[in-house]
Amino acid sequence: MNNLDITDSVISSLRRIIRAIDLQSKKLTRLYGLTGPQLIVLKEIQKSSDSPISVISKNVSLSQATVTSILNRLEQQGFAERKRSSNDKRKVNIELTQKSIEILESNPRFLQEEFVIKFEKLEAWEKSMILTTLQKLAHLMNADDIDTTPVLVSGPIDATSEEVNDFLS
């Protein structure tokens, strides 16, 4: 196999990975009416229902502004409600609606959950080799400084225009 064939194979493999993530994201939207980031936020609210947005955003590795934007859409779609605390009127709680509780009870899975199960079965040297190779790929694609959440989703997760400009320049 010559260098051009190897390069084409690497690019083709990257495209297959991106496509698998995209298909899973579309499946979530088709089945549940939710994007990956919305589902992540709903699952976090379910785990820690009394947490403020700042804690939720930290736990899901997204900015507070992004989580607020996601919550706005979840509220518009009837998946969540903001309610003032009866104990402290300054505090706003986020509550799941019956619609989102039913979805979460059906336990929608992320693509990465299957990946993690298979990845954990690999030998330590294989895991290390994959990590090193992916880090090198990120570097080759000028993606070293892109801050991401460890969740496989497709589409924008409300990147700021500054982040997009930095990446494109």
C-alpha positions in Angstrom: 0.0 0.0 0.0 1.5 3.3 -1.0 1.4 6.6 1.0 -1.5 8.0 -1.0 -3.6 4.8 -0.4 -2.8 5.0 3.4 -3.8 8.6 3.5 -7.1 7.9 1.7 -7.7 5.0 4.1 -7.2 7.2 7.1 -9.5 9.9 5.7 -12.1 7.3 4.8 -11.9 5.9 8.4 -12.4 9.4 9.9 -15.4 9.9 7.6 -16.9 6.6 8.7 -16.5 7.6 12.4 -18.1 11.0 11.8 -20.9 9.4 9.8 -21.6 6.9 12.6 -21.8 9.7 15.1 -24.1 11.7 12.8 -26.4 8.7 12.2 -26.7 8.1 16.0 -27.5 11.7 16.5 -30.2 11.7 13.8 -31.6 8.5 15.4 -31.9 10.2 18.8 -33.7 13.2 17.1 -36.0 10.9 15.1 -36.9 8.6 18.1 -37.1 11.1 20.9 -37.1 14.6 19.4 -33.8 15.4 21.3 -30.3 16.2 20.2 -27.4 14.5 21.9 -26.5 17.6 24.1 -30.2 17.9 25.1 -30.2 14.3 26.2 -27.0 14.8 28.1 -28.5 17.7 30.0 -31.7 15.9 30.7 -29.8 12.9 32.1 -27.8 15.3 34.3 -30.9 17.0 35.6 -32.3 13.6 36.4 -29.2 12.7 38.5 -29.0 16.0 40.3 -32.4 17.7 40.1 -31.7 20.5 42.7 -28.4 21.6 41.1 -28.1 25.1 39.7 -27.2 25.5 36.0 -23.6 26.2 36.9 -23.2 22.8 38.5 -25.0 21.1 35.6 -22.8 22.8 33.1 -19.7 21.7 35.0 -20.9 18.1 35.2 -21.6 17.9 31.5 -18.5 19.8 30.5 -20.4 22.5 28.6 -20.4 26.3 29.2 -23.1 27.8 31.4 -24.3 29.8 28.4 -24.6 26.6 26.3 -26.5 24.8 29.0 -28.8 27.8 29.4 -29.5 27.8 25.7 -30.1 24.0 25.7 -32.5 24.5 28.7 -34.4 27.2 26.8 -35.0 24.8 23.9 -35.9 21.9 26.3 -38.4 24.2 27.9 -39.9 25.3 24.6 -40.3 21.6 23.5 -41.9 20.6 26.8 -39.1 18.5 28.2 -38.3 20.6 31.2 -39.7 23.4 33.3 -38.1 26.1 35.4 -39.8 26.6 38.7 -39.0 29.0 41.6 -38.1 27.3 44.8 -40.8 27.5 47.5 -38.1 27.8 50.1 -36.0 30.4 48.4 -37.6 32.6 45.7 -34.2 33.6 44.4 -33.5 29.9 43.4 -34.8 28.4 40.2 -35.1 24.7 40.0 -35.2 22.7 36.8 -37.8 20.0 36.7 -38.3 17.2 34.2 -41.7 16.9 32.6 -43.5 13.6 32.3 -42.5 13.6 28.6 -38.8 13.6 29.4 -39.2 11.2 32.3 -40.7 8.6 30.0 -37.9 9.1 27.5 -35.2 8.7 30.1 -37.0 5.6 31.5 -36.6 4.0 28.0 -32.8 4.5 28.6 -31.7 5.9 25.2 -28.1 5.0 24.7 -25.3 7.0 23.3 -23.0 5.6 20.6 -20.1 6.0 23.1 -21.6 3.6 25.6 -21.1 0.7 23.1 -17.6 2.0 22.3 -16.7 2.1 26.0 -17.8 -1.5 26.5 -15.7 -2.7 23.6 -12.7 -0.3 24.3 -12.5 -1.6 27.9 -12.0 -5.1 26.7 -8.8 -4.1 24.8 -5.4 -4.8 26.2 -3.7 -1.8 27.9 -1.1 -1.5 25.0 -3.9 -1.3 22.5 -5.8 1.4 24.4 -2.5 3.4 24.7 -1.8 3.0 21.0 -5.3 4.2 20.1 -5.1 7.2 22.4 -1.7 8.2 21.0 -2.9 7.9 17.5 -6.1 9.9 18.1 -4.1 12.6 19.9 -1.8 12.8 16.9 -4.8 13.0 14.5 -6.2 15.8 16.6 -2.9 17.6 16.3 -2.7 17.1 12.5 -6.2 18.6 12.2 -5.3 21.6 14.3 -7.7 20.5 17.0 -5.3 20.4 19.9 -6.9 23.4 21.7 -10.5 22.7 21.1 -12.2 22.0 24.4 -14.7 19.2 24.1 -17.0 17.1 26.3 -16.3 13.4 26.4 -19.6 12.7 24.5 -19.9 11.7 20.9 -22.5 13.9 19.3 -22.7 15.5 15.9 -23.4 19.1 14.9 -22.6 22.2 16.8 -23.0 22.4 20.5 -23.4 26.1 20.4 -19.8 27.0 19.7 -19.1 30.6 20.1 -18.3 32.6 17.0 -14.9 33.2 18.5 -14.3 29.4 18.7 -15.5 28.9 15.2 -13.3 31.8 13.9 -10.2 30.4 15.8 -10.8 27.0 14.3 -11.2 28.2 10.8 -8.2 30.6 10.9 
